[in-house]
Amino acid sequence: MVVRTMRRGWTLLRTEVLVLPSRIVVLVFAVGLLVLPLFTTDPYLLRILIMASIFATFAASWDFLAGYSGQVNFGHALFFGTAAYSSALINVNLGISPLLSIPIGALLAGVVGVLVGVLCLRLRGPYLSLTTLVLPIIVVSVFFAIPDITGGELGIRRVETITRDRVANYYIAVCMMLVLCFFLWKLGNSRFGLILHAIREDQVAVRAAGLNTSRYKIMAFGISAVVAGLVGGFYGHFVRSVGPAVLAVQLSFEAVIFGIVGGIVSIVGPVAAVFILYPLTELLADFPAFQEFRLLAFALIVLLVLLFMPRGFVPWVRDRIEQVCPSCKNRNTRGRKRCRVCQTDLSD
């Protein structure tokens, strides 16, 4: 059984991963993250990568909702913050372990996502974006009005951590990111993802084909909210406090920026953007000469990417190392003579 599983895994690796440069890069990146603690356990570096893993998953969940289904959400922090607050309150007030409070918080975030999806069902374009932008602001105002429960401006303190071992926290964050992002990528490339693509391009045509577009849009909201909620709950237990910052408009816009810079409708794009920009800005803060200019450097990088790579960093790089078959639309290594799937001539 073990030998058969290993053979099947090697066949899948050889035929699906090692055939494209972009997938090889993703594999090397994932393996590099997993083996990194074998070479260094520097607490500062591990903390940066833990936070990058959290924000990468958060940005990928936004990409799944906005990129695949076309429902551009400017208040995605609502799901992140709902799970963070819920998990922290359950842990502090009821004494429930983080291993249980985080999934509960994620489920509550999913319920909120479904409710938001129903509320915004008839909205599209800027109307949807502005409505979702207002919702976290309303929730923050409500939380300020009940400080005895939510802690008001100070938030919730003394939240229990999953483990005090920094390496263990690192592996939890990295494995959570890899599993959730792979799940979103597979879902985006499944029949469900194709229907979301169609809804984004022409919702009327999809409805005319007999598909319930409302159900798919609400499901996209719910799935995206659960994924954002899982990392939101973990974030609260990792930093051991939850405050209004987890619902801030800035956090929502960071997900939008990472998604656009990395390349939407890819899942990989937002992850790549976070792991490039977040560590860079954090490391620049260590140098006194750059402390006041690190946000300016972040803004300049974003501006340059938008000017010269309008589709995002990852699509720009991928288009230079791979090509799309005109017949079956599968990607192939650039310079290949025939398509690896349908054997169409690619020499032109």
C-alpha positions as CSV (number, residue, x, y, z in Angstrom):
1,M,0.0,0.0,0.0
2,V,2.8,2.4,0.9
3,V,4.7,1.6,-2.2
4,R,1.6,2.1,-4.4
5,T,0.9,5.4,-2.7
6,M,4.5,6.6,-3.3
7,R,4.3,5.5,-7.0
8,R,1.1,7.3,-7.4
9,G,2.5,10.4,-5.7
10,W,5.6,10.4,-7.9
11,T,3.5,10.0,-11.1
12,L,1.3,12.9,-10.0
13,L,4.4,15.0,-9.3
14,R,6.1,14.1,-12.6
15,T,3.0,14.7,-14.8
16,E,1.3,17.6,-13.1
17,V,4.0,19.6,-11.2
18,L,7.4,19.1,-12.8
19,V,6.0,19.9,-16.3
20,L,5.7,23.6,-15.7
21,P,8.3,26.1,-14.4
22,S,5.7,28.0,-12.4
23,R,4.6,24.9,-10.5
24,I,8.3,23.9,-9.9
25,V,8.8,27.4,-8.3
26,V,5.8,26.9,-6.1
27,L,7.0,23.5,-5.1
28,V,10.5,24.8,-4.2
29,F,8.9,27.7,-2.3
30,A,6.8,25.3,-0.3
31,V,9.6,22.9,0.5
32,G,11.9,25.8,1.4
33,L,9.4,27.1,3.9
34,L,9.0,23.6,5.5
35,V,12.7,22.9,5.8
36,L,13.7,26.5,6.9
37,P,13.6,25.7,10.7
38,L,16.2,23.0,10.1
39,F,18.7,25.7,9.3
40,T,17.6,28.7,11.5
41,T,15.2,29.2,14.3
42,D,15.8,33.0,14.6
43,P,12.6,34.2,16.4
44,Y,12.5,37.5,14.5
45,L,12.7,35.8,11.1
46,L,10.1,33.1,12.1
47,R,7.7,35.8,13.3
48,I,7.9,37.7,10.0
49,L,7.2,34.5,8.1
50,I,4.3,33.6,10.4
51,M,2.7,37.0,9.8
52,A,3.4,36.7,6.1
53,S,1.7,33.3,6.0
54,I,-1.3,34.7,7.8
55,F,-1.7,37.7,5.5
56,A,-1.0,35.6,2.4
57,T,-3.9,33.3,3.2
58,F,-6.1,36.3,4.0
59,A,-5.2,37.9,0.6
60,A,-5.7,34.6,-1.2
61,S,-9.2,34.3,0.3
62,W,-10.0,37.8,-1.0
63,D,-8.7,36.7,-4.5
64,F,-11.0,33.7,-4.5
65,L,-14.0,36.0,-3.9
66,A,-13.1,39.0,-5.9
67,G,-11.0,37.4,-8.6
68,Y,-12.9,34.3,-9.4
69,S,-16.5,35.5,-8.9
70,G,-16.0,39.2,-9.6
71,Q,-17.4,40.3,-6.2
72,V,-14.9,42.9,-5.2
73,N,-15.0,43.1,-1.5
74,F,-13.6,46.3,0.2
75,G,-14.4,45.1,3.7
76,H,-12.8,41.6,3.7
77,A,-11.4,42.4,7.2
78,L,-15.0,41.8,8.5
79,F,-14.5,38.1,8.2
80,F,-10.9,38.1,9.6
81,G,-12.0,40.3,12.5
82,T,-15.2,38.4,13.2
83,A,-13.3,35.1,13.7
84,A,-10.5,36.8,15.7
85,Y,-13.0,38.4,18.1
86,S,-15.2,35.3,18.3
87,S,-12.3,33.0,19.0
88,A,-10.8,35.3,21.6
89,L,-14.0,35.8,23.4
90,I,-14.8,32.1,23.5
91,N,-11.3,31.3,24.8
92,V,-11.1,34.1,27.4
93,N,-14.7,33.9,28.7
94,L,-15.4,30.1,28.4
95,G,-11.9,28.7,28.7
96,I,-12.2,26.7,25.5
97,S,-8.9,25.6,23.9
98,P,-7.7,27.6,20.9
99,L,-7.8,24.3,18.9
100,L,-11.6,24.4,19.2
101,S,-12.3,28.2,19.5
102,I,-10.5,28.9,16.2
103,P,-12.7,26.6,14.1
104,I,-15.8,27.9,15.9
105,G,-14.7,31.5,15.1
106,A,-14.1,30.5,11.4
107,L,-17.6,29.0,11.2
108,L,-19.1,32.2,12.7
109,A,-17.2,34.1,10.1
110,G,-18.6,31.8,7.4
111,V,-22.1,32.6,8.7
112,V,-21.4,36.3,8.5
113,G,-20.0,35.8,5.0
114,V,-23.2,34.1,3.9
115,L,-25.3,36.9,5.4
116,V,-23.2,39.5,3.6
117,G,-23.6,37.5,0.4
118,V,-27.4,37.5,0.8
119,L,-27.4,41.2,1.7
120,C,-25.3,42.1,-1.3
121,L,-27.0,39.7,-3.7
122,R,-28.5,42.3,-6.0
123,L,-25.5,44.6,-5.8
124,R,-22.7,44.7,-8.4
125,G,-19.7,46.8,-9.2
126,P,-19.0,49.9,-7.1
127,Y,-22.2,49.5,-5.2
128,L,-21.1,46.1,-3.9
129,S,-17.7,47.4,-3.0
130,L,-18.9,50.4,-1.1
131,T,-21.5,48.4,0.8
132,T,-18.9,45.8,1.9
133,L,-16.6,48.7,2.9
134,V,-19.1,50.1,5.3
135,L,-19.9,46.9,7.1
136,P,-16.7,46.5,9.1
137,I,-17.0,50.2,10.1
138,I,-20.5,49.5,11.5
139,V,-19.2,46.5,13.4
140,V,-16.4,48.4,14.9
141,S,-18.8,51.1,16.1
142,V,-21.0,48.4,17.7
143,F,-18.0,46.9,19.4
144,F,-17.1,50.4,20.8
145,A,-20.6,50.6,22.2
146,I,-20.3,47.4,24.3
147,P,-16.8,47.7,25.9
148,D,-17.7,45.4,28.7
149,I,-17.8,42.5,26.2
150,T,-15.4,43.5,23.5
151,G,-12.9,45.6,25.5
152,G,-13.7,48.7,23.4
153,E,-10.7,50.5,22.0
154,L,-8.3,48.3,24.0
155,G,-9.7,45.1,22.7
156,I,-9.3,41.7,24.3
157,R,-6.1,40.8,26.2
158,R,-4.6,37.6,27.7
159,V,-5.8,35.4,24.8
160,E,-4.4,31.9,25.2
161,T,-1.8,30.9,22.6
162,I,-1.9,27.6,20.9
163,T,1.7,26.9,21.8
164,R,4.6,28.9,23.2
165,D,7.0,27.2,20.9
166,R,7.8,29.6,18.0
167,V,8.8,26.8,15.6
168,A,5.5,25.0,16.3
169,N,3.6,28.2,15.6
170,Y,5.6,28.6,12.4
171,Y,4.7,25.2,11.2
172,I,1.0,25.7,12.1
173,A,0.9,29.0,10.1
174,V,2.9,27.7,7.1
175,C,1.0,24.4,6.9
176,M,-2.3,26.2,7.2
177,M,-1.4,28.6,4.4
178,L,-0.2,25.8,2.1
179,V,-3.3,23.6,2.7
180,L,-5.9,26.5,2.5
181,C,-4.3,28.1,-0.6
182,F,-4.0,24.7,-2.3
183,F,-7.7,24.1,-1.5
184,L,-8.7,27.5,-2.9
185,W,-6.6,26.9,-6.0
186,K,-8.1,23.4,-6.7
187,L,-11.6,24.8,-6.0
188,G,-10.9,27.7,-8.4
189,N,-9.9,25.2,-11.2
190,S,-12.8,22.9,-10.6
191,R,-16.3,23.0,-12.1
192,F,-17.3,25.3,-9.3
193,G,-14.5,27.7,-10.2
194,L,-15.5,27.6,-13.9
195,I,-19.0,28.6,-13.0
196,L,-17.7,31.5,-10.9
197,H,-15.6,32.6,-13.9
198,A,-18.7,32.5,-16.0
199,I,-20.7,34.5,-13.5
200,R,-18.0,37.1,-13.4
201,E,-18.0,37.5,-17.2
202,D,-21.7,37.3,-17.9
203,Q,-24.1,36.6,-15.1
204,V,-27.2,36.9,-17.3
205,A,-25.9,34.2,-19.6
206,V,-25.2,31.8,-16.7
207,R,-28.6,32.4,-15.3
208,A,-30.1,31.7,-18.8
209,A,-28.2,28.4,-18.9
210,G,-30.3,27.3,-15.9
211,L,-27.7,27.7,-13.1
212,N,-28.6,29.4,-9.8
213,T,-26.1,32.2,-9.8
214,S,-27.3,33.5,-6.4
215,R,-26.3,30.2,-4.7
216,Y,-22.9,30.2,-6.2
217,K,-22.2,33.8,-5.3
218,I,-23.3,33.2,-1.7
219,M,-21.2,30.0,-1.5
220,A,-18.2,32.0,-2.7
221,F,-18.7,34.5,0.1
222,G,-19.1,31.8,2.6
223,I,-16.0,29.8,1.5
224,S,-13.9,33.0,1.4
225,A,-15.1,34.0,4.8
226,V,-14.3,30.7,6.4
227,V,-10.7,30.7,5.0
228,A,-10.2,34.3,6.2
229,G,-11.7,33.4,9.5
230,L,-9.3,30.5,10.1
231,V,-6.2,32.7,9.8
232,G,-8.0,35.5,11.7
233,G,-8.6,33.2,14.6
234,F,-5.0,32.0,14.5
235,Y,-3.8,35.6,14.4
236,G,-5.6,36.5,17.6
237,H,-4.2,33.6,19.5
238,F,-0.7,34.1,18.1
239,V,-0.4,37.8,19.1
240,R,-2.4,37.0,22.2
241,S,-4.7,40.1,21.8
242,V,-7.5,41.2,19.5
243,G,-8.4,44.8,18.9
244,P,-10.2,47.1,16.4
245,A,-7.2,46.8,14.1
246,V,-8.4,43.4,12.9
247,L,-11.5,45.1,11.5
248,A,-9.7,48.2,10.1
249,V,-10.3,49.4,6.6
250,Q,-6.5,49.4,6.1
251,L,-6.4,45.6,6.6
252,S,-9.1,45.2,3.9
253,F,-7.2,47.4,1.5
254,E,-3.9,45.5,2.1
255,A,-5.7,42.4,0.9
256,V,-6.8,44.3,-2.2
257,I,-3.3,45.6,-2.9
258,F,-1.6,42.3,-2.4
259,G,-4.1,40.7,-4.7
260,I,-3.7,43.2,-7.5
261,V,0.0,43.4,-7.3
262,G,0.5,39.7,-7.3
263,G,-2.2,39.0,-9.9
264,I,-5.8,38.2,-9.3
265,V,-7.5,35.0,-10.3
266,S,-4.4,33.0,-9.5
267,I,-4.3,32.4,-5.7
268,V,-0.5,32.2,-6.1
269,G,-0.3,35.9,-7.0
270,P,-1.4,37.3,-3.6
271,V,0.8,34.8,-1.8
272,A,3.8,35.8,-3.8
273,A,3.1,39.5,-3.3
274,V,2.8,39.1,0.5
275,F,6.0,37.1,0.8
276,I,7.9,39.7,-1.3
277,L,6.4,43.0,0.1
278,Y,5.7,42.2,3.7
279,P,9.2,40.9,4.7
280,L,10.8,43.7,2.7
281,T,9.0,46.4,4.6
282,E,9.7,44.7,7.9
283,L,13.4,44.3,7.2
284,L,13.7,47.9,6.0
285,A,12.4,49.0,9.4
286,D,15.6,47.5,11.0
287,F,17.7,50.2,9.2
288,P,17.4,53.7,10.8
289,A,17.8,55.3,7.4
290,F,14.8,53.5,6.0
291,Q,12.4,53.5,8.9
292,E,10.7,56.7,7.8
293,F,10.6,55.7,4.1
294,R,9.6,52.0,4.2
295,L,6.0,52.7,3.5
296,L,7.1,55.0,0.7
297,A,9.2,52.2,-0.7
298,F,6.2,49.9,-0.5
299,A,4.1,52.5,-2.4
300,L,6.7,52.9,-5.1
301,I,7.0,49.1,-5.7
302,V,3.2,48.9,-6.0
303,L,3.1,51.8,-8.4
304,L,5.9,50.4,-10.6
305,V,4.1,47.0,-10.7
306,L,0.8,48.6,-11.7
307,L,2.5,50.7,-14.4
308,F,4.7,48.0,-16.0
309,M,2.8,44.8,-15.0
310,P,-0.9,45.7,-15.1
311,R,-2.1,42.1,-14.7
312,G,0.2,41.6,-11.7
313,F,3.6,40.3,-11.0
314,V,2.9,36.5,-11.2
315,P,1.1,36.6,-14.6
316,W,3.8,38.8,-16.0
317,V,6.6,36.4,-15.0
318,R,4.6,33.3,-16.0
319,D,3.9,34.7,-19.5
320,R,7.6,34.9,-20.0
321,I,8.4,31.3,-19.0
322,E,5.3,29.6,-20.3
323,Q,2.9,29.7,-23.2
324,V,-0.8,28.7,-23.6
325,C,-1.8,26.1,-26.2
326,P,-4.2,27.7,-28.7
327,S,-6.2,24.4,-28.9
328,C,-6.7,23.0,-25.4
329,K,-5.7,26.2,-23.5
330,N,-3.2,24.2,-21.2
331,R,0.0,25.9,-20.3
332,N,3.4,24.7,-21.6
333,T,7.0,25.6,-21.1
334,R,8.0,28.4,-23.4
335,G,10.0,27.0,-26.3
336,R,8.3,23.7,-26.4
337,K,7.5,22.5,-29.9
338,R,4.3,20.5,-29.1
339,C,1.6,20.8,-26.4
340,R,2.1,18.4,-23.6
341,V,-1.6,17.5,-23.5
342,C,-3.0,17.6,-27.1
343,Q,0.2,17.6,-29.1
344,T,-0.8,20.7,-31.0
345,D,2.1,22.4,-32.9
346,L,3.4,25.4,-30.8
347,S,6.3,26.4,-33.0
348,D,4.5,29.4,-34.5
